C-alpha cells in the first residue's frame, strides 16, 4: 500500500479541498450511534460521478481501500463508518442530480446524494402526483443508500429495492457496469422493466462491495385518490396470536390496497409518545411493569397497537375498510380509519385543550398526524425521536442527527415468519434477552408480505456510559444467536457484525468470494462489507 502516492493522485484529480486529512475525516464521519470507532485515514468528496472511474483506478493502483457512502445516515447500523479500519471514505453525498423523470409512467433516475426530502421538493415543485418511498430515517437520508441496503417502507411499494428498475455502477478497476437491457434495448426500456434480459445481476450491488452505484432508476407509486391509516388496539397481550392470523388474512385478500400493517408493543409506542421515566426506574435500572402499565393508561396506549395503510380509489378503500372491520371483529378495539388531513385537523384541535391529560393526548395525536404524513409519502422526522429516548436532545431548530448528537442506538431487524405461535416465541425471546442486558424491549412487527414480518428492535442505550454500551453490544449478539436458534435472522446487519455473518455461511460465502476475487482482486472496494 502506497498511501501517500494515492493521496497525491487523488488531490491532483479532485483538488485539495475535496481530499480530507485524517483529523478532518474523524471529525466529519467518526461519530456513530453504535459507539464503534474506526481508524480513518481520509475522505474523498466526489462532486462529479464521471471522476469515479479514475478515483477507483488510483485506489487499485496503490492498493488503498475505499468505502463509499451515500449520505452516511445509516444510523444504528454504522452511520458513516466503514466495515474495517484504514479505509478512505468515498463520500457521494454531493452527487444530488435528478437525472431524469418520466412524469407519465412515474420512474425517476437519480444520483446517490439525492435524499427523500430532495425528491419530495422536486415532485411538489413540478406538480407530479407520486409518492416518495419514505422511511423513518427522515428527509436527509439517501434513496439510493436505502435501496442498496434492501430497506422497506409502508407506502405502496414497500420493498424499496423491488422498485429499482435499473442502475449504473463503477467497478474496482474503474470499468462501468450497465444492465444488458439498457445496452441492447435502450435507456427507456431499462428504466421501465426491472427483469432485464440475461442473468439478473443488479441485485449483486445490494449489501455488497462489488461496485459503486452512481445512478439508479426507481419506480414511484402514484398518489391515489384516497390514503388512509387503520389504527387499532389489542387490549390484552393474549390477543397477539389471533391478531397475527387475522392480519395475515387481511394481507392475502387485499394485496395492493393494504400497503402494510405494523404491530407495536406498549414499550415501543410509549417511546414515541412519552418522555423516558428516568425518576421511576427500578433497582435494576429498568422501567417496572406497573410503571409501563400506568403510562399506557395515561397516554391511552394498549399492550399492542396496530397501524395499517390503505391506498386506492375512494370506493376501493371504503370496501377494504369493511373487510378489515370484519376480519378484526372480536380482536381489535378502538378501530379507527383516518386520513392524513383529518389527523392534522384533530392534532390542531387537541393542541388547544387545557390540562395535563390534554397535553399527553396532544403529544400522542401529534405523533399520529406526523406518522400519517409519512403514509402519504411525505418525509419527516416522526420516527427519529425514538433514538433520543434515553439520549441527549438535538440542538434547537436543527435537523436531527442521532450519531452527531451522541445517541446510543443499535438496530436488530430480523425476519420473522407470520405464524402465531412463532411470533409469540419471538416476542418472549426478545423480552427475556433484552431484560438480561438492561435494555427496554421495544418491538415492532412490520408486514413485508402475508408470510413474513420484518421486526425492528431498537437497542437504545446511554452512549456516554461504557458499561451501557457494552451491555447493548452483548444484547445484540445475544439476540442474534438466540433468534437464530428460533429460526429468525436479520435481513440486514450493521458493520459491527458483518465479519461474523461470513462465519455463518458456507456455499453462499464461497460463491460471493469468487465474484469478489474476480471483480476486485486487491479487495480495495468496501472490504469487509457483508463479507
C-alpha positions in Angstrom: 0.0 0.0 0.0 1.4 3.4 -1.0 -1.0 5.8 0.7 0.9 9.0 0.1 1.2 8.3 -3.6 -2.6 7.6 -3.8 -3.3 10.8 -1.8 -1.2 12.8 -4.3 -3.0 11.4 -7.3 -6.4 11.9 -5.7 -5.5 15.5 -4.9 -4.4 16.2 -8.5 -7.7 14.7 -9.8 -10.2 16.1 -7.3 -8.5 19.2 -5.9 -7.1 19.8 -2.5 -10.4 20.9 -1.0 -12.0 17.6 -1.9 -9.5 15.4 -0.1 -9.7 15.5 3.7 -7.0 14.5 6.1 -7.4 12.0 9.0 -8.3 14.6 11.6 -10.9 16.3 9.4 -12.3 12.9 8.4 -12.6 11.8 12.0 -14.5 15.0 13.0 -16.8 14.7 10.0 -17.5 11.0 9.8 -16.3 9.4 13.1 -19.5 9.6 15.2 -21.6 6.5 15.4 -24.7 5.5 17.3 -23.3 2.0 18.0 -20.3 3.5 19.7 -18.0 1.9 17.2 -14.7 3.6 16.3 -12.6 3.3 13.1 -9.2 4.4 12.1 -10.0 6.8 9.2 -7.0 7.9 7.1 -9.0 10.4 5.0 -12.0 11.1 2.8 -12.7 11.9 -0.8 -15.5 14.3 -1.6 -17.0 13.4 -5.0 -18.7 16.3 -6.9 -18.8 14.6 -10.3 -19.6 11.0 -10.9 -17.5 11.0 -14.1 -14.4 11.2 -11.9 -15.2 8.0 -10.1 -13.6 5.5 -12.6 -10.3 7.3 -12.2 -10.7 7.5 -8.4 -11.1 3.8 -8.2 -8.2 3.1 -10.7 -6.0 5.1 -8.3 -7.2 3.1 -5.4 -6.5 -0.2 -7.2 -3.1 1.0 -8.5 -1.9 1.9 -5.0 -3.8 -0.7 -3.0 -5.6 1.8 -0.8 -9.2 0.6 0.2 -12.2 3.0 -0.2 -15.6 2.8 1.4 -18.5 4.5 -0.4 -21.3 6.2 1.5 -24.4 7.9 0.0 -25.3 10.4 2.8 -23.8 8.5 5.7 -27.1 8.5 7.7 -27.1 4.7 8.3 -27.9 5.2 12.0 -28.0 2.1 14.1 -26.0 0.1 11.5 -22.7 2.0 11.5 -23.7 5.5 10.4 -20.8 6.7 8.0 -18.2 4.3 9.2 -16.6 1.5 7.0 -16.7 -2.1 8.0 -13.0 -2.2 8.6 -10.2 0.2 9.7 -8.0 2.2 7.3 -10.5 2.8 4.5 -10.8 6.1 2.7 -14.4 7.4 3.0 -15.8 7.8 -0.5 -18.4 10.5 0.1 -21.1 10.6 -2.7 -23.5 13.0 -0.8 -22.6 15.8 -3.2 -24.0 13.8 -6.2 -27.5 15.3 -6.0 -28.8 15.4 -9.5 -32.1 14.0 -10.5 -31.0 12.8 -13.9 -34.4 12.1 -15.4 -38.1 11.7 -14.6 -40.8 10.1 -16.6 -43.8 12.1 -15.5 -46.1 9.8 -17.5 -45.0 6.5 -16.1 -43.5 7.6 -12.8 -39.9 6.5 -12.9 -37.1 8.7 -11.5 -33.4 8.4 -12.2 -31.2 9.9 -9.5 -27.7 10.0 -8.0 -26.7 8.7 -4.6 -26.8 12.0 -2.8 -30.5 12.6 -3.6 -32.4 12.5 -0.3 -36.1 11.8 0.5 -36.5 15.5 1.1 -35.0 16.5 -2.2 -37.2 14.1 -4.2 -40.3 15.4 -2.3 -39.4 19.0 -3.2 -38.8 18.0 -6.8 -42.2 16.3 -7.1 -44.0 19.1 -5.4 -42.4 21.8 -7.5 -43.3 20.0 -10.7 -46.8 19.1 -9.6 -46.1 15.4 -10.0 -48.6 13.2 -8.2 -46.3 10.5 -7.0 -45.3 9.3 -3.5 -41.7 9.4 -2.2 -40.6 6.0 -0.9 -40.1 7.2 2.6 -38.5 5.6 5.6 -38.5 6.5 9.3 -34.9 7.7 8.9 -36.1 11.1 7.8 -35.8 13.7 4.9 -31.9 13.9 4.9 -31.4 10.2 4.1 -30.4 8.8 0.7 -32.9 7.0 -1.5 -30.1 5.0 -3.3 -28.4 4.1 0.0 -31.7 2.7 1.5 -32.5 0.7 -1.7 -29.0 -0.8 -1.7 -29.5 -2.0 1.9 -32.8 -3.5 0.7 -34.7 -1.3 3.0 -38.5 -1.3 3.5 -41.2 1.3 4.0 -45.0 1.5 4.4 -46.0 3.3 1.2 -47.4 1.0 -1.6 -44.0 -0.1 -2.9 -42.9 -1.4 0.4 -39.8 -3.2 -0.9 -37.5 -0.3 -1.9 -35.0 -2.4 -4.0 -38.0 -4.1 -5.5 -38.9 -0.8 -7.0 -35.5 -0.3 -8.6 -35.6 -0.9 -12.3 -32.1 0.0 -13.4 -28.7 1.1 -12.1 -25.2 2.0 -13.2 -22.1 1.3 -11.2 -18.3 1.7 -11.3 -16.2 -1.5 -10.6 -13.0 -1.6 -8.6 -10.9 -1.4 -11.8 -12.7 1.7 -13.0 -14.8 -0.1 -15.6 -18.6 0.6 -15.9 -21.5 -1.7 -15.2 -24.6 -1.3 -17.1 -27.6 -3.6 -17.5 -27.9 -5.8 -20.6 -31.3 -4.4 -21.4 -30.1 -0.8 -21.2 -27.3 -1.5 -23.7 -29.3 -3.8 -26.0 -32.8 -2.2 -25.8 -32.1 1.4 -24.7 -32.4 3.6 -21.6 -36.2 3.9 -21.8 -36.9 0.1 -21.7 -34.3 -0.5 -19.0 -35.9 2.1 -16.7 -39.4 0.6 -17.2 -38.7 -3.1 -16.8 -36.8 -4.5 -13.8 -36.3 -8.0 -15.1 -33.9 -7.0 -17.9 -32.6 -9.7 -20.2 -30.0 -12.4 -19.5 -28.6 -13.0 -15.9 -30.2 -10.6 -13.4 -27.1 -9.0 -11.9 -28.3 -5.7 -10.4 -29.0 -7.4 -7.1 -25.3 -8.1 -6.7 -24.7 -4.5 -5.9 -27.0 -4.6 -2.8 -25.4 -5.3 0.5 -22.1 -5.9 -1.1 -18.8 -4.3 -2.1 -18.9 -5.3 -5.8 -19.2 -1.7 -7.2 -20.0 1.9 -6.5 -23.6 2.7 -7.7 -23.6 6.1 -9.4 -27.2 6.3 -10.6 -30.4 4.4 -10.0 -33.9 4.3 -11.6 -36.8 3.9 -9.2 -40.5 3.3 -10.0 -42.7 5.6 -7.8 -46.2 4.8 -6.7 -48.8 7.2 -7.9 -50.6 9.3 -5.3 -54.0 7.7 -5.2 -57.4 9.3 -4.8 -57.7 8.1 -1.2 -55.0 7.4 1.5 -55.9 6.3 5.0 -54.4 4.7 8.0 -56.0 2.0 10.0 -55.4 2.2 13.8 -56.5 -0.4 16.4 -55.6 -1.7 19.8 -55.2 -5.1 21.3 -56.4 -4.5 24.9 -54.8 -7.7 26.1 -51.4 -9.3 25.3 -53.1 -12.7 24.8 -54.8 -11.3 21.6 -51.5 -11.2 19.8 -51.7 -14.6 18.3 -55.2 -14.3 16.9 -54.4 -10.8 15.6 -51.4 -12.2 13.7 -53.7 -14.7 12.0 -56.3 -12.1 11.1 -53.6 -9.7 9.8 -52.2 -12.5 7.6 -55.7 -13.0 6.1 -56.2 -9.2 5.5 -52.9 -9.0 3.6 -53.7 -12.0 1.5 -57.2 -10.8 0.4 -56.3 -7.1 0.0 -53.0 -7.0 -1.8 -52.2 -3.6 -3.3 -54.9 -1.8 -1.3 -53.3 -2.5 2.1 -49.7 -1.3 1.9 -48.7 -2.9 5.1 -49.6 -3.5 8.8 -47.5 -2.8 11.8 -47.9 -4.2 15.3 -46.1 -2.3 18.1 -45.8 -3.3 21.7 -46.6 -0.9 24.5 -42.9 -0.2 25.2 -42.4 0.9 21.6 -45.4 3.2 21.4 -44.6 4.8 24.7 -41.0 5.5 23.5 -42.6 7.5 20.6 -45.2 9.3 22.7 -43.9 9.8 26.3 -40.6 11.0 27.9 -38.3 8.4 29.4 -39.4 8.0 33.0 -35.9 8.4 34.5 -37.2 9.1 38.0 -39.4 5.9 38.1 -36.9 3.2 37.3 -36.5 0.1 39.4 -33.4 -1.1 41.3 -32.2 -2.9 38.1 -32.4 0.4 36.1 -35.4 -0.9 34.1 -38.9 0.5 33.8 -41.1 -1.6 36.2 -44.1 -3.3 34.6 -46.5 -1.4 36.7 -45.0 1.9 35.5 -45.4 0.8 31.9 -49.0 -0.1 32.6 -49.7 3.2 34.3 -48.1 5.2 31.5 -50.0 3.2 28.9 -53.2 4.3 30.7 -52.1 7.9 30.8 -51.3 8.0 27.1 -54.1 5.7 26.1 -51.8 3.1 24.6 -52.7 -0.6 24.8 -50.4 -3.6 25.2 -50.3 -3.7 21.4 -51.1 -1.1 18.8 -51.8 -1.8 15.1 -51.1 0.6 12.3 -52.0 -0.2 8.7 -52.0 1.7 5.5 -54.6 1.8 2.7 -54.3 3.2 -0.8 -56.7 3.3 -3.7 -59.9 5.0 -5.0 -62.5 6.1 -2.5 -64.6 3.1 -3.3 -61.7 0.6 -3.0 -60.6 2.0 0.3 -64.2 2.0 1.6 -64.6 -1.6 0.6 -61.3 -2.5 2.2 -62.4 -0.8 5.5 -65.4 -3.1 5.6 -63.3 -6.2 5.0 -60.8 -5.1 7.7 -63.6 -4.4 10.2 -65.0 -7.9 9.7 -61.5 -9.5 9.8 -60.6 -7.8 13.1 -64.0 -8.3 14.8 -63.7 -9.6 18.3 -60.0 -9.0 18.3 -59.3 -5.3 17.8 -60.7 -2.5 19.9 -60.8 1.3 19.1 -60.6 0.5 15.4 -60.2 3.8 13.5 -59.7 4.7 9.9 -58.3 8.2 9.4 -56.8 10.3 6.5 -53.7 12.5 6.9 -55.9 15.6 6.5 -58.3 14.5 9.3 -55.4 13.6 11.6 -53.8 17.1 11.0 -57.1 18.8 11.9 -57.5 16.6 15.0 -54.0 17.4 16.2 -54.6 21.1 15.8 -57.9 20.9 17.8 -56.4 18.7 20.6 -53.4 21.1 20.9 -55.7 23.8 22.2 -57.2 21.8 25.1 -56.1 22.7 28.6 -54.8 20.3 31.3 -52.0 17.7 31.8 -54.1 14.9 30.4 -54.8 17.0 27.3 -51.1 17.6 26.8 -50.4 13.9 26.9 -53.2 13.3 24.4 -51.9 16.2 22.2 -48.5 14.5 22.1 -49.9 11.2 21.1 -52.2 12.7 18.4 -49.4 14.9 17.1 -47.2 11.9 16.6 -50.1 10.2 14.8 -50.6 13.2 12.5 -46.9 13.2 11.5 -46.9 9.4 11.0 -49.8 9.8 8.6 -47.8 12.3 6.6 -45.2 9.5 6.1 -48.0 7.2 5.0 -48.8 9.9 2.4 -45.3 9.8 1.1 -44.1 13.0 2.7 -40.7 12.6 4.5 -40.4 13.9 8.1 -38.6 13.1 11.3 -41.5 11.5 13.1 -39.6 8.3 14.0 -36.2 9.9 14.8 -37.1 11.0 18.4 -37.0 7.3 19.3 -33.2 7.4 19.1 -33.3 10.2 21.7 -35.5 8.5 24.3 -32.5 7.8 26.6 -30.2 10.2 25.0 -29.4 14.0 24.6 -32.0 16.2 22.8 -31.0 17.6 19.4 -29.9 21.2 19.1 -32.9 23.5 18.9 -34.1 24.1 15.4 -31.6 21.7 13.8 -32.4 18.6 11.8 -31.8 15.5 13.9 -28.6 13.5 13.5 -28.5 10.8 16.2 -24.8 10.0 15.5 -23.6 13.5 15.8 -26.0 14.2 18.7 -24.5 11.4 20.8 -27.4 8.9 20.8 -26.8 5.3 21.5 -28.7 3.0 19.1 -28.2 -0.4 17.5 -30.9 -2.0 15.3 -31.8 -5.6 15.5 -34.1 -6.3 12.5 -34.9 -10.0 12.0 -37.3 -11.6 9.5 -40.0 -13.4 11.5 -42.4 -16.0 9.8 -46.0 -14.9 10.2 -47.0 -17.9 12.3 -48.9 -17.0 15.6 -47.0 -19.5 17.8 -43.7 -18.4 16.3 -44.5 -14.8 16.8 -45.2 -15.4 20.5 -42.0 -17.3 20.9 -40.1 -14.5 19.2 -41.7 -11.7 21.4 -40.9 -13.6 24.6 -37.3 -14.2 23.5 -36.8 -10.5 22.9 -38.3 -9.6 26.2 -36.1 -12.2 28.0 -32.8 -11.3 26.3 -33.2 -7.5 26.5 -34.1 -7.7 30.2 -31.0 -9.8 30.9 -28.8 -6.9 29.4 -30.7 -4.0 30.9 -32.4 -2.9 27.6 -36.0 -2.0 27.3 -37.9 -4.3 24.9 -39.2 -2.1 22.1 -40.8 -4.3 19.5 -42.4 -3.6 16.1 -43.6 -6.2 13.6 -43.9 -4.8 10.1 -45.5 -6.9 7.4 -43.5 -7.2 4.2 -45.8 -9.9 2.7 -48.6 -12.2 4.0 -45.9 -14.7 5.0 -43.3 -12.8 7.0 -42.8 -9.8 9.3 -39.7 -7.6 9.4 -39.3 -6.9 13.1 -37.3 -3.9 14.3 -36.0 -3.8 17.8 -34.1 -0.6 18.7 -31.4 -1.2 21.3 -31.4 2.2 22.9 -28.7 3.0 25.5 -26.7 5.9 27.0 -23.7 6.1 24.9 -21.6 8.1 27.3 -21.7 5.1 29.6 -19.1 2.5 28.7 -21.0 -0.1 30.7 -24.3 0.7 28.9 -22.5 0.4 25.5 -21.0 -2.9 26.4 -24.4 -4.2 27.6 -26.0 -3.0 24.3 -23.4 -4.8 22.2 -23.9 -8.0 24.3 -27.6 -7.7 23.9 -27.4 -7.5 20.1 -25.1 -10.6 19.9 -27.4 -12.5 22.3 -30.5 -11.5 20.2 -28.7 -12.6 17.0 -27.7 -16.0 18.3 -30.8 -16.8 20.3 -33.1 -15.6 17.5 -31.2 -17.7 15.0 -31.9 -20.8 17.2 -35.7 -19.8 16.9 -35.5 -19.6 13.1 -35.4 -15.8 12.8 -32.5 -13.8 11.4 -31.8 -10.1 10.3 -32.4 -9.1 6.7 -29.6 -6.5 7.2 -26.8 -6.1 9.7 -24.5 -3.3 10.9 -20.8 -3.0 10.4 -20.2 -4.5 13.9 -21.5 -7.9 12.8 -20.6 -8.2 9.1 -17.5 -10.2 9.7 -19.4 -12.6 12.0 -22.0 -13.0 9.2 -19.4 -14.6 6.9 -18.7 -17.3 9.5 -22.4 -18.4 9.4 -22.3 -19.1 5.6 -20.6 -21.8 3.5 -21.7 -22.2 -0.1 -23.0 -18.6 -0.3 -19.8 -17.2 1.1 -17.6 -19.2 -1.3 -19.7 -18.1 -4.3 -19.6 -14.4 -3.3 -15.8 -14.7 -2.6 -15.3 -16.0 -6.1 -17.1 -13.0 -7.5 -15.3 -10.5 -5.2 -11.9 -12.0 -6.1 -12.6 -11.7 -9.8 -14.1 -8.2 -9.7 -11.8 -6.8 -7.0 -8.7 -8.9 -6.6 -6.9 -6.3 -4.4 -10.0 -6.0 -2.2 -9.9 -2.2 -2.3 -13.7 -1.6 -2.6 -15.6 -1.7 0.8 -13.5 -4.5 2.3 -15.4 -6.5 4.9 -18.8 -5.3 3.8 -21.2 -8.2 4.2 -18.1 -10.4 3.8 
